[in-house]
Amino acid sequence: MPNEKCPPDGGSSDCVRDSPVSSSFPLCPISGHFSVNRSRENSIYLLTPESVSSEPASSVESLSLPSPMVSIPIPTRNVSLAPPHALITPPYTPEDIDIGGSFGSISAKQSSSALDFLTTLFPRSGLSALPYAKSVSISSPGLKAEWEGIVLDLPTDRRTLYVHGKGAEHVDLRESIVALMDLADEHLHCEAFVIALEKGSSMLGELLHALMYVGGTVVTKSPLEVDPSYILIVGLNNGHCNGIPGLEACEKLIQPRESGIIYLACSNPIHRTFWEPGTGRLNATGRSLTDYIATYDPSTSRITRLALTNFPFIEPLSLQGFDVVTSETNSSELLLFLINHRPPTKAPAITAGADSVIEIFKTLEGSSTMEYIKTIYNPNVIITPSDIVGSGNGDFYFTNNARSKTGMVRSSDALFRFKSKSIGYCPYDDQNQCKIVASGLSGASGIIRGPDDIFYVTNNEFGEILLLEQFDDNSLGLIDVIPTEMPMDKLSVDEKGHIYIAAFPKRIQAIRETLNNPSIPSASAVFRLTKNTGHDQFYGKKYNIDKVFQDDGKISSLTTTAVYDQKHGVLYMSGITSKDVPSKNDTVFLTGSRSSVFTICQIPNA
């Protein structure tokens, strides 16, 4: 930036009005760059196009900024943008910002602006919330678009940036939302970002679609009563996500105990494109020879691959779904139930399919090994296993995502979407007593036993969740079906009994592209299923299903499992394929790698 002082008339917008302050900053992968002029009397963020250096980002160490200026990237339409690696987002210097802490020194002008905003959105309670609000203004003069907003710091809720969506149709909304969330997080120290849209707007449908695509979700429980002419959308701050290198193609993860240790069943993303029997990929010679069970300890960030002991077979494991439960006979011991898609030995895999079995191991929490116990083999029942739920006594249930491993039967079932999926059951003591306990299902992908002893089974084709109850003979009966907006995969249960489900916003694209080429990102989503305790439960609405995460694949690609840790407010995600995932924490960006497929997102109160 120029070093000359401003003349008495103010001069150009490029001159320095105060003493420059050197500031270090992280790299920020946002597609666009604008300078933000913050008035000391009013919290005004003026977004004006600014030239961006095309020098490699690594050559930039610090930036001299006048104290009232800070660079904030807010993309707009039809603007020539520099490559993402050349963009920078310096933080505020200490003397620049006084928005933190108490709002007691708010000026009369700010108070009036904040009150106008509050009473527009929250007419009944806006006045009472005024002491906790401070107005902000974010504008783009080139497009004559201005977003008014407030920072609301209620004692009973998260510090949140609210902006009015007027003018949103004039900007590249998907990119701008990311930048606004960065503004809320890094410069206004907010934990959440909410945009208010007028229901009567002619652009409402398009704006909602754009917001939902980047992970926005409708606010159903606002801390203040909202004017019915508005709809509030909360932006899911995917910027608070870390990609963890070293864990590849982990289709499922489990957090079995309060210690928080995560167990993962992992493979190799490239080899998944050859050997994935659940999706009909049956090139056994291209399968991974290094599949493994790993643990991740959040308290130390340590990853441990569990070594097999007493495993009697030469062929390595080919993993998919699995489960980890506490043993009934030894409370310090964990039982692991692994789906192992072995290659066939008597015929080509393309005609015979996988020789799938269930392997049972045991381990101790924190151990670096797992000891082989037994293999359950029954090809008439264990046909095309996708997921499994075990019991402390060694019995288990599993899903079959097709009634035939290969051939015309399987092809016709897929083409005509016949209800041909099933659930099987095997007792620990006798593999010959394995049996199909539920058949004729429209879908059977993920399976879990809920805290109410109901089995929840996902449909990864149509988008629905099946609820089944267990009978005395271990058979299962369908008792309910919950429709969902997109196909779903693996499930998990948190400490509160809430169920989290990974979903596929673009299933067809995932099958045709990402599963064939893991470097192509595929959108991901995570939903939370809870019992409905509201008044509408008496009118037939038994469950609430809310979206807590959605991403276009840049943060988490083709997520197949999600686990939520209530204690730490952390969402863990993993996927069957991998891609270059940027890793981020509060202060620094790390270089992503092809192994960064295990993703951790800070999502408080999900």
C-alpha positions in Angstrom: 0.0 0.0 0.0 1.2 3.6 -0.6 3.2 5.3 2.2 2.3 8.9 1.6 0.2 10.8 4.1 -3.2 12.2 3.2 -3.6 15.9 2.3 -6.0 18.0 4.4 -8.9 17.3 2.0 -8.6 13.6 2.7 -6.9 12.7 -0.6 -7.4 9.4 -2.4 -8.7 6.2 -0.7 -5.2 4.7 -1.0 -3.4 7.2 1.3 -2.4 6.4 4.9 -4.3 8.3 7.5 -2.7 6.8 10.6 0.6 5.1 11.4 0.9 1.8 9.6 0.7 -1.3 11.8 2.5 -4.5 10.8 0.2 -7.5 11.0 0.8 -11.2 10.3 -2.1 -13.1 8.8 -3.0 -16.6 7.6 -3.8 -17.5 4.0 -7.5 -17.5 3.2 -8.9 -19.6 0.3 -11.7 -17.2 -0.6 -12.4 -16.2 -4.2 -12.3 -12.4 -4.1 -10.7 -9.5 -2.4 -12.0 -6.1 -1.1 -10.9 -3.5 1.4 -13.1 -2.7 4.3 -13.2 0.8 5.7 -14.3 0.8 9.3 -15.6 4.0 10.7 -14.7 4.6 14.4 -18.1 5.9 15.2 -20.1 3.3 13.3 -19.3 -0.3 12.5 -19.3 0.2 8.8 -17.6 -2.3 6.5 -17.1 -0.7 3.1 -16.3 -3.3 0.4 -14.5 -1.8 -2.5 -12.5 -3.8 -5.2 -8.8 -3.7 -4.6 -6.0 -5.0 -6.7 -4.6 -8.4 -5.6 -1.0 -9.4 -6.1 -0.5 -12.6 -8.2 2.7 -13.3 -6.2 2.7 -16.8 -4.6 1.2 -16.6 -1.2 4.2 -18.1 0.5 6.2 -14.9 -0.4 3.9 -12.7 1.7 4.8 -12.5 5.3 3.1 -9.4 6.7 1.1 -6.4 5.6 1.3 -2.8 6.7 -2.2 -1.5 7.3 -3.5 1.8 8.6 -5.2 1.2 11.9 -8.8 1.9 10.6 -8.4 -0.4 7.6 -8.7 -4.1 7.3 -8.9 -6.3 4.3 -12.0 -8.6 4.0 -12.8 -10.7 1.0 -16.4 -10.4 -0.2 -16.8 -11.8 -3.7 -19.2 -10.1 -6.2 -20.5 -11.1 -9.6 -18.6 -10.2 -12.8 -15.4 -9.3 -11.0 -12.0 -10.4 -12.2 -10.5 -12.4 -9.4 -6.9 -13.4 -8.6 -6.0 -17.0 -8.0 -7.1 -18.2 -4.5 -3.5 -18.7 -3.3 -2.8 -15.0 -3.8 -5.6 -13.8 -1.4 -5.0 -12.6 2.1 -7.3 -11.8 5.1 -5.4 -9.8 7.8 -7.0 -9.7 11.2 -7.9 -6.6 13.2 -5.1 -5.0 15.2 -6.0 -4.4 18.9 -6.7 -0.7 18.5 -8.9 -1.3 15.5 -11.8 -3.1 17.2 -13.9 -2.3 20.2 -16.8 -4.5 19.4 -15.9 -7.3 21.9 -17.0 -7.4 25.4 -19.6 -4.9 26.7 -21.8 -2.9 24.4 -22.2 -0.1 26.9 -20.4 2.6 24.9 -22.6 2.3 21.8 -23.3 5.7 20.2 -26.8 7.1 19.7 -26.6 6.6 16.0 -25.5 3.0 16.4 -28.3 2.4 18.9 -30.9 3.8 16.5 -29.6 1.6 13.7 -29.5 -1.5 15.9 -33.0 -0.8 17.2 -34.4 -0.4 13.7 -32.9 -3.8 12.7 -34.0 -5.5 15.9 -37.6 -4.3 15.7 -37.8 -5.2 12.0 -36.8 -8.9 12.6 -38.0 -9.2 16.2 -40.9 -6.7 16.7 -42.0 -8.1 20.0 -38.6 -8.4 21.7 -36.3 -6.1 19.8 -36.3 -3.3 22.3 -35.3 -5.7 25.2 -32.5 -7.1 23.1 -31.0 -3.6 22.3 -28.5 -3.5 25.2 -26.9 -6.6 23.7 -26.8 -5.4 20.0 -24.4 -3.4 17.9 -25.1 -2.4 14.3 -22.8 -3.1 11.4 -23.0 -2.2 7.7 -21.4 -4.2 4.9 -21.5 -2.6 1.5 -20.3 -3.1 -2.1 -20.4 0.3 -3.8 -19.5 -1.1 -7.2 -22.8 -3.1 -7.2 -24.7 -0.6 -5.1 -25.5 -3.4 -2.6 -25.5 -2.9 1.1 -26.1 -5.4 3.8 -27.2 -4.0 7.2 -26.8 -6.1 10.3 -26.1 -6.4 14.0 -23.9 -8.3 16.3 -26.2 -9.8 19.0 -24.6 -11.1 22.1 -27.4 -12.3 24.3 -26.5 -13.8 27.7 -28.5 -17.0 26.8 -27.2 -17.5 23.3 -24.1 -17.6 21.1 -22.7 -14.3 19.9 -24.2 -14.0 16.4 -23.9 -11.8 13.4 -27.3 -11.1 11.8 -27.5 -9.5 8.4 -30.5 -8.5 6.3 -30.6 -10.4 2.9 -31.7 -7.3 1.0 -29.2 -7.0 -1.9 -28.1 -10.6 -1.7 -29.3 -11.2 -5.3 -26.5 -8.8 -6.5 -23.6 -10.9 -5.2 -22.1 -14.3 -5.7 -24.0 -15.6 -2.7 -22.2 -19.0 -2.3 -18.8 -17.3 -2.1 -20.0 -14.3 -0.1 -21.6 -16.4 2.6 -18.2 -18.0 3.3 -16.6 -14.6 3.4 -19.3 -13.3 5.7 -18.8 -16.2 8.1 -15.1 -15.5 8.1 -15.9 -11.9 9.0 -18.2 -13.0 11.8 -15.7 -15.4 13.2 -12.3 -13.8 12.8 -13.1 -10.1 13.1 -16.3 -9.8 15.1 -15.6 -12.9 17.2 -19.1 -14.3 16.6 -19.9 -18.0 16.9 -22.7 -18.0 14.4 -23.9 -16.2 11.3 -27.6 -15.7 10.3 -29.0 -14.1 7.2 -32.6 -12.9 7.2 -34.6 -13.2 4.0 -38.0 -11.6 3.2 -40.6 -14.3 2.4 -42.2 -12.0 -0.2 -39.0 -11.6 -2.2 -39.2 -12.7 -5.8 -35.7 -14.1 -5.4 -36.5 -16.2 -2.3 -36.3 -19.6 -4.0 -33.0 -18.9 -5.7 -31.5 -17.5 -2.6 -32.7 -20.4 -0.4 -31.2 -22.9 -2.9 -27.9 -21.1 -2.9 -27.8 -20.9 0.9 -28.8 -24.6 1.3 -26.1 -25.6 -1.1 -23.4 -24.2 1.0 -24.8 -25.7 4.2 -27.4 -23.2 5.3 -30.4 -24.4 7.3 -33.6 -22.7 8.4 -33.6 -21.5 12.0 -36.5 -23.3 13.8 -35.7 -22.2 17.3 -34.7 -18.5 17.4 -33.8 -17.0 20.8 -36.2 -14.1 19.9 -39.6 -14.4 18.2 -39.1 -13.7 14.5 -41.5 -11.5 12.4 -43.5 -14.1 10.3 -42.7 -12.2 7.1 -39.0 -13.2 7.4 -37.2 -16.5 7.3 -33.9 -16.9 9.0 -31.1 -19.0 7.6 -28.1 -20.0 9.7 -24.8 -20.4 7.9 -23.1 -23.6 9.0 -19.5 -22.4 9.6 -17.6 -25.1 7.7 -14.6 -22.8 8.2 -14.2 -24.4 11.6 -13.1 -27.7 10.2 -9.8 -29.6 10.3 -8.8 -32.2 7.9 -6.7 -34.9 9.6 -3.9 -36.3 7.4 -3.1 -40.0 7.6 -6.6 -41.6 7.6 -7.7 -42.6 4.1 -11.0 -43.8 2.7 -12.5 -44.5 6.1 -16.1 -45.5 5.3 -17.2 -45.7 8.9 -16.2 -44.3 12.3 -17.4 -45.1 15.8 -17.0 -43.4 19.2 -18.0 -46.2 21.6 -17.1 -44.8 25.0 -17.0 -41.5 26.9 -13.2 -41.3 26.6 -13.8 -39.9 23.1 -11.5 -42.3 21.2 -12.6 -42.7 17.6 -12.4 -46.1 15.8 -12.2 -46.0 12.0 -12.3 -48.7 9.2 -10.0 -47.4 6.5 -8.7 -48.3 3.1 -7.1 -46.7 0.1 -9.2 -44.3 -2.1 -7.7 -45.4 -5.4 -8.1 -49.1 -4.7 -11.7 -48.4 -3.7 -12.4 -47.6 -7.3 -11.5 -51.3 -8.2 -12.9 -53.2 -5.2 -16.1 -52.0 -3.7 -18.6 -54.9 -3.8 -21.4 -52.8 -2.4 -21.4 -50.7 -5.6 -20.6 -53.5 -8.0 -16.8 -52.7 -8.3 -15.4 -56.3 -8.5 -11.8 -56.1 -9.8 -10.2 -58.2 -7.1 -6.7 -57.7 -8.4 -7.0 -54.0 -7.9 -8.2 -54.2 -4.3 -6.3 -52.7 -1.4 -3.9 -55.0 0.5 -3.5 -52.6 3.4 -7.0 -52.0 4.9 -6.8 -51.4 8.6 -8.7 -50.4 11.8 -7.3 -47.2 13.3 -8.0 -45.1 16.4 -7.9 -41.4 16.8 -7.5 -39.9 20.3 -8.8 -36.3 20.3 -7.0 -35.5 23.5 -3.6 -36.1 21.9 -4.4 -36.1 18.2 -2.7 -39.4 18.0 -3.5 -41.9 15.3 -2.9 -45.6 15.9 -3.3 -48.4 13.4 -4.3 -51.6 15.3 -2.1 -54.6 14.5 -3.8 -57.9 14.0 -2.9 -60.8 16.4 -3.7 -64.5 15.9 -5.3 -63.7 12.5 -5.1 -67.1 10.8 -5.6 -66.1 7.1 -3.1 -65.0 4.5 -5.5 -62.7 2.7 -5.6 -59.2 4.2 -8.8 -57.6 5.3 -11.1 -55.7 2.8 -13.2 -53.5 5.1 -16.5 -51.7 4.8 -19.0 -51.4 7.7 -18.0 -52.4 11.3 -19.1 -51.9 14.9 -17.4 -51.6 18.3 -19.2 -52.6 21.5 -18.4 -53.4 25.1 -18.2 -57.1 25.9 -20.8 -58.5 28.3 -18.3 -60.8 29.9 -15.5 -58.2 30.4 -16.4 -54.6 30.7 -12.9 -53.5 30.0 -12.9 -55.3 26.7 -14.2 -54.1 23.3 -15.6 -56.4 20.6 -15.1 -55.4 17.0 -17.4 -56.8 14.3 -15.9 -56.3 10.8 -17.4 -56.8 7.4 -14.6 -58.4 5.3 -15.2 -58.6 1.6 -12.8 -61.4 0.7 -12.1 -62.1 -3.0 -13.6 -65.4 -4.2 -11.3 -68.4 -4.6 -13.4 -70.7 -6.9 -14.5 -68.3 -9.6 -13.8 -64.8 -11.0 -15.0 -62.0 -8.8 -16.9 -60.4 -11.7 -19.2 -63.5 -11.8 -19.1 -64.8 -8.2 -18.9 -61.5 -6.3 -17.2 -61.1 -3.0 -16.8 -63.9 -0.5 -18.0 -61.7 2.3 -17.8 -62.8 6.0 -17.9 -61.2 9.4 -14.7 -61.1 11.5 -14.9 -60.7 15.2 -11.9 -59.3 17.2 -11.4 -58.0 20.7 -9.2 -55.2 22.0 -8.7 -53.0 25.1 -9.3 -49.3 24.9 -6.1 -47.5 24.1 -4.4 -50.7 22.8 -2.4 -50.8 19.6 -3.5 -54.4 18.8 -6.7 -56.3 18.3 -6.9 -60.1 18.8 -8.8 -62.4 16.4 -11.6 -64.4 17.8 -13.6 -66.0 15.0 -15.0 -65.7 11.5 -18.7 -66.0 10.7 -19.4 -67.5 7.3 -22.8 -68.1 5.8 -23.0 -67.1 2.1 -26.8 -67.8 1.9 -27.4 -65.1 4.5 -24.3 -62.9 4.5 -24.9 -61.9 0.8 -23.9 -58.3 0.2 -23.3 -56.8 3.7 -23.0 -53.1 4.0 -23.2 -52.3 7.7 -23.4 -54.1 11.0 -24.5 -53.6 14.6 -23.0 -55.9 17.2 -24.0 -56.9 20.7 -22.0 -57.5 23.9 -22.8 -61.2 23.7 -21.3 -61.6 20.2 -24.6 -61.7 18.3 -25.0 -59.2 15.5 -27.4 -57.8 12.8 -26.3 -56.6 9.4 -27.7 -55.1 6.2 -27.6 -56.7 2.7 -27.9 -53.9 0.1 -28.9 -56.5 -2.6 -30.3 -60.0 -2.7 -27.7 -61.2 -5.2 -24.0 -60.5 -5.5 -23.9 -60.2 -9.3 -25.9 -61.0 -12.4 -29.2 -60.2 -14.0 -31.1 -60.3 -10.7 -29.0 -57.6 -9.1 -29.0 -55.5 -12.3 -32.8 -55.7 -12.6 -33.3 -54.9 -8.9 -31.2 -51.8 -9.3 -32.9 -50.8 -12.6 -36.4 -51.2 -11.5 -35.8 -50.4 -7.8 -37.4 -53.5 -6.5 -37.7 -53.9 -2.7 -35.1 -56.5 -2.5 -32.9 -55.4 0.4 -32.7 -57.3 3.6 -31.4 -57.5 7.2 -29.6 -60.6 8.5 -28.9 -61.9 12.0 -26.2 -64.3 13.3 -25.8 -65.7 16.8 -22.2 -65.8 18.1 -22.2 -69.5 18.8 -23.4 -71.0 15.5 -22.9 -69.5 12.1 -25.3 -72.1 10.6 -28.1 -70.4 12.5 -27.7 -67.1 10.7 -31.0 -66.0 9.1 -32.7 -63.2 7.2 -34.9 -61.4 9.8 -36.3 -58.6 7.6 -36.7 -58.7 3.8 -38.4 -56.9 1.0 -37.0 -53.6 2.1 -36.7 -50.6 -0.3 -33.2 -49.9 1.1 -30.7 -51.2 3.6 -27.4 -49.4 3.9 -26.5 -48.2 7.4 -27.9 -49.8 10.6 -27.8 -48.8 14.2 -29.6 -49.7 17.4 -31.1 -46.6 19.0 -31.3 -45.9 22.7 -35.0 -47.0 22.6 -33.9 -50.4 21.3 -35.4 -49.6 17.9 -33.2 -50.4 14.8 -32.7 -47.5 12.4 -31.9 -48.4 8.8 -31.1 -46.0 6.0 -32.0 -46.1 2.4 -29.1 -44.8 0.2 -31.2 -44.8 -3.0 -34.6 -43.2 -2.3 -33.9 -41.2 0.8 -35.7 -42.6 3.9 -35.1 -44.1 7.3 -36.7 -47.3 8.3 -37.6 -48.1 11.9 -37.8 -51.7 13.0 -38.5 -53.4 16.3 -37.0 -56.7 17.6 -39.1 -59.7 18.4 -38.4 -62.6 20.8 -37.1 -64.8 17.9 -34.7 -62.0 16.9 -36.7 -61.2 13.8 -37.4 -57.5 13.0 -40.7 -55.8 12.1 -41.1 -52.5 10.2 -42.9 -50.0 12.4 -42.3 -46.7 10.7 -40.7 -44.9 7.8 -39.2 -41.4 7.9 -38.9 -39.7 4.5 -35.7 -37.7 4.0 -34.8 -35.1 1.4 -31.8 -37.1 0.1 -30.3 -40.6 0.2 -28.6 -41.5 3.5 -25.8 -43.8 4.6 -24.2 -44.7 7.9 -25.7 -43.6 11.3 -24.4 -42.9 14.8 -25.9 -42.1 18.2 -24.6 -39.3 20.5 -24.7 -39.1 24.3 -28.2 -37.5 24.3 -29.6 -40.2 22.1 -29.7 -38.1 19.0 -29.0 -39.9 15.7 -26.6 -38.4 13.1 -26.8 -39.6 9.6 -24.4 -38.9 6.6 -26.3 -38.1 3.4 -25.6 -37.7 -0.3 -26.9 -34.4 -1.8 -25.6 -35.6 -5.3 -25.8 -39.4 -5.2 -25.8 -39.9 -9.0 -22.7 -37.6 -9.4 -21.0 -39.5 -6.6 -21.6 -42.9 -8.3 -20.7 -41.8 -11.8 -17.7 -39.6 -11.0 -16.3 -39.6 -7.5 -16.3 -43.3 -7.0 -14.5 -43.7 -10.3 -12.1 -40.8 -9.6 -11.7 -39.8 -5.9 -10.1 -36.5 -6.9 -13.5 -35.3 -8.0 -15.2 -33.8 -5.0 -18.8 -34.8 -4.2 -21.2 -32.9 -1.9 -21.8 -34.1 1.6 -24.4 -33.5 4.3 -25.1 -34.6 7.8 -28.6 -34.7 9.4 -29.7 -35.1 13.0 -32.8 -37.1 13.9 -34.5 -36.5 17.2 -37.8 -37.3 18.9 -40.4 -34.5 18.4 -41.4 -33.0 21.8 -43.3 -30.1 20.3 -47.0 -29.6 20.2 -47.2 -30.9 16.6 -46.3 -34.4 17.9 -50.0 -34.8 18.6 -50.7 -34.3 15.0 -48.6 -37.1 13.8 -45.1 -35.6 13.5 -43.1 -38.0 15.6 -39.5 -36.9 14.6 -37.5 -33.9 13.8 -34.8 -34.2 11.2 -32.5 -31.2 10.9 -29.5 -30.6 8.7 -26.4 -29.7 10.7 -23.7 -29.7 8.0 -23.6 -29.5 4.2 -20.6 -28.9 2.0 -20.0 -29.0 -1.8 -17.1 -31.4 -1.3 -14.4 -28.9 -0.6 -14.3 -29.6 3.1 -15.6 -33.2 3.3 -16.2 -35.1 0.1 -18.7 -38.0 -0.1 -19.1 -38.3 3.7 -20.4 -41.7 4.6 -20.4 -41.5 8.4 -20.6 -38.7 11.0 -20.3 -38.8 14.8 -21.2 -35.9 17.1 -19.4 -35.5 20.4 -21.8 -33.6 22.6 -19.2 -33.0 25.3 -16.8 -31.0 23.1 -19.3 -29.8 20.4 -17.4 -31.5 17.7 -18.6 -33.3 14.5 -16.4 -36.0 13.2 -16.8 -37.1 9.6 -15.2 -39.6 7.2 -15.8 -40.8 3.7 -15.3 -43.7 1.4 -13.1 -41.6 -1.0 -10.5 -38.9 -0.4 -9.5 -35.6 -2.0 -7.4 -32.6 -1.2 -9.0 -31.1 1.9 -7.6 -27.9 3.4 -7.0 -28.1 7.1 -7.8 -25.2 9.3 -7.7 -24.2 12.9 -8.2 -20.9 14.6 -4.9 -19.3 13.5 -3.3 -21.2 10.7 -4.1 -23.0 7.5 -2.2 -26.2 6.8 -1.6 -27.7 3.4 -4.1 -30.3 2.5 -3.1 -33.7 1.2 -4.8 -36.6 -0.5 -5.0 -38.4 2.9 -7.0 -35.7 4.6 -10.3 -37.5 4.6 -11.1 -37.6 8.3 -12.6 -34.2 9.1 -13.4 -32.5 12.4 -15.8 -29.6 12.6 -16.5 -27.4 15.6 -20.3 -27.2 15.7 -21.5 -26.1 19.2 -25.0 -27.2 20.3 -25.6 -29.3 17.1 
